[in-house]
Amino acid sequence: MGLPSFDPLHPDARHSLWYADELGVSDARAVGTGHALLDAQLPGGGWPVGAMTEVLQASPSSHVWQLLLPALAQAVEARGGPVVLIGAPHEPFGPALAAAGLPVEALMWVRSEASNARLWAAEQALRCADVAAVLAWLPQVRVGDLRRLQLAAAQHEGLLFVFRPESVAQSASPARLRLQVVSAGAGQMDVHLLKRRGPPLAAPLSLPARNARLTALLAASQLRRRARLQQQGLAIAPEDAGATVVRLDTRRKEAPHALDRTAVAA
């Protein structure tokens, strides 16, 4: 049986073809990233639903929440189900996430150091219809296992983000969307689009690396601390070019949080 004929001059032909020099129009659902600059460069205008998005980083916790929080909050509100964190490098700091619209009760944290256990947990989470999103840190995952996750995601109506080290940037991946996040200093992060349905993006996108409300909260906490030290007659170290780290969670000092290391310049 021969291939069906196709007339490129037909009026509807352009809607049936994707040209490699154009940004693809996704026929699947997408959730807006909350970053207009990024949405404009993604097929469908956001994170793909029912597909895997791969995020490469030098540090496993670098800028994750600032990049994903708007979409996660939107997904939880729409579906009512949890966001499942698998192998997260640090415990999320609930009050900061809640301030950005993601309530702490919507988080489910699966802790495991074993790669196979993390992969199994991710697959099981994708089989739960009410799960809004799955975030899995899989630094040692194999390409074959990524294909399994991609197939599982295709049967799910939520979001799937897989975090891997930037050293695998040249390796093959079945992810529909693949990007690399790099700290750029001055409160910014560079997002390199490594794979999308469309032409390569020559330059990275510069996005804010800090949440404005969180930055204001940290700055206010810093001012209160300085005032308290002055009232107590304690010396305050002179400020230098470095940043001051302010800890928000004073109730649990033994467990590091994902936002503990957020730095704010005075």
Buried (B, 14 or more C-beta within 10 A) or exposed (E): EEEEEEEEEEEEEEEEEEEEEEBBEBEEEBBBBBBEEBBEBBBBBBBBBBBBBBBBBEEBBBBBBBBBBBBBBBBBEEBEBBBBBBBBBBBBBBEBBBBBBBEEEBBBBBEEEEBEBBBBBBBBBBEBEEBBBBBBBBBEBEEEBBBBBBEBBBEBBBBBBBBBBBEBBEEEBBBBBBBBBBBBEEBBBBBBBBBBBBEEBEEBBEBBBBBEEBBEBBBEBBEEBBEEEEEEEEEEEEEEEEEBEBBBBEEEEEEBBBBBBBEBEE
